[in-house]
Amino acid sequence: MKKAIFTLATPLLLAATAANAASIIKTDNSSLDIFGRAKFTAKNDSVKGSSAGLSSRFGVKGEIKDENGNSAFFRTGWNMASSTDSSASNNTKTTSVADPDKPTDKNKRNNVLTSSGGNNISARYQFVGLGFEGIGKFTFGQNDTPFYTLVTSATDIFQYGGLEASAGTYGYNFAPNQALYSNTFGRLTVQASYQFKTTEGGDSKNGDILDVFSAGLTSANFKTQNNAYSAAASYALTDALNLRAGYAFQTFTNKATKSNYGLAADYTVGNLYFAGVYTHNKEDDGQNKASRNGYEVAASYNMDKYTFTTGYAYGTQDSDVATTPNPNGGKPTQNDDIAYAKAFKLGVTYHVFSNVKTIAQITHNTSGSNTYLGGLNYTF
């Protein structure tokens, strides 16, 4: 999370990175920049124990413009983990929910590729696009979805992990094979997207990560997403208050489908930022159905070089498949009438320099393990 979180616009994920990115080319009509970060994380999990690791990110972006305001642009970026412990190395995020020129880095939102050392290299933003004055911007490749950018990102303000209630919602991961349109009309920001056929898998041979949740339905029917579309809007009701809404629909093989609905609002007063998000998801595997309702609230406060963050997530799940047998013969998994998320987060960030910060965060999860994280982040 950057201090710019308290500005009022909404992220469109179309251009820049940190202000201290290194410029290779900088003219009136063109630019080429490199950017990245190195982040060390130490983690203690009440169930899994302690771990630590270093992750780094590196990217390149460029843009050319003409005298009429039209442009062409691209962005490519990668996450590299030096540790085989992905929970320590990759479970990180830095969020700017408010700056339209700065993309948001999110937790586990990766199109995973393999390297000689295992799946320690993952693709992040990978897109190219065109912008037309008065018409809008068109982006093609791997990017965030409108549902995430204009709705669920409002509460995505933590250095480690998002709020758990939005897990499984469309846009929780980066969306590959996506065509995206973005534009702003006065106080209204809109986005619409179409995602082409995408296959689930853990590496470049098998495919990508799909945004679905486990609720006892036939998982094989959700392995290949035939297509998906999403539309969302954000309206600045006042200089301090933004209202957000979005919808997404996904189709899979064997007539399986998933619909996503979301409402959100965020409010800024001085150094205080507050946001709330509601999501409703329905999955249908062709025979049985499941649904989730997610509720998230988050707040952040800036004081000198410190940023304090806190949030709470609560999510309920219903399913036609009440239980799933345990393959190891243990207690079956409960799918119906459960709380899939009950988590409280508290974090503090101290900026040693403008591009160097220390991080401490605690997550108390009544539906899972408690985690304690500390880190040092250097951004360029």
Protein Blocks (a to p, Z undefined) as FASTA:
>chain_A
ZZklmmmbdcehlmbccfkbccfbdcfkbccdddddddddddddfklopadddddddddd
dddddfkopacdddddddddfbfblklmmmccdddfkbmkbccddehiacddddfkojfb
ccdddddddddehkbpcdedjdddfklmmmmmmmmmbfgopafklgoiahkaccehiacd
dddehjaccdddddddddddfbfknopcdddddehiafklmmpcfbdcdddddddfblmb
ccdddddddddehhiacddddddddddehjbccddddddddddehlaccddddddddddd
dehjbccdddddddddddfblbacdfkopacddfbhpafbdcddddddddfblmbccddd
ddddfkbccdddddddddZZ
